[in-house]
Amino acid sequence: MIEQLDLFNTTGAGSGRMPAFKVLFAPVLNGFYYETSSRKFVSFVLGRRHYEIPASRCRLTKEWQQKIMRERSI
């Protein structure tokens, strides 16, 4: 028996899973973020961790640190 898949089904009805195109185009993290659980500034490149800076040792300006903490905390 042959089963035909509906690749353009946006509701996900029947399979109970997210359609394939939504998984492929999920937003990836780029840039600096503040990770509240570890209290570190984390750099992401194409969704992967690049490096980390502990908030206590960050030498960047206080204004920049506060802006990242306010706008880009994860």
N, C-alpha and C positions, 0 to 999 in steps of 0.2 A: 504494500500500500504506500502511495506517495503522499507526503504531506507538504503543502505549499505554505511558506512563511510569508506573512504580511510585514514587509520591512518598513512600510510607511504608516503603520498603525500608531497614532500618537496617544491613544488612550491606554494602551498596554492591556486591553481587555483580553481575557482568555489565557494569557501566559502568566500573568501575575508578576512580570518582570518589567524593568524599564526598557524602552526601545533602544536598539543598538546605537542609533545616531546620537542619543542624549548622553550615553556613556562616553562616546568618542570625543564629544565637544564640551566636556565638563570644563569649567574654568580652572586654570592652573595658577599657582601662586608665583609671582615674580616680584622681587624687591625685598625690602626690609619689613619685618613684622615684629611685634612684641608678643612673646609667648608668656602669658600670665602665670601658667603653672610652674614654669622653671625660672621666671624673672630674667629672661634673656632676650636680647635682640637677635633675631634669626634672619639670615639672608636665604632667600629661595631663588633658584634659577630653574625655570621650566618645571616648577612643581617639586623640585628636589632640594633638600637642605644643602646649602653651600658651606656656610660657616655660622658660628654663634659668637655673640659677645655678651658676657654677663653684664647686667645693668649697672652693677657697682663698679665695673672697670671700663665702662664706655666713656671714651674721651671726646665724643661728639658733643655739640652744644646742648645745653639744657632745653632750649626751645625745640630743637629737633627731636630730642628724646620724648618730650611731653606731647608733641604733635603725633609721633608714631604710636605712643601709648594710647592716645585718645582716638586716633582714626584707624589704626591698623593692628588692633590687638586680636590675638587668636587664642 
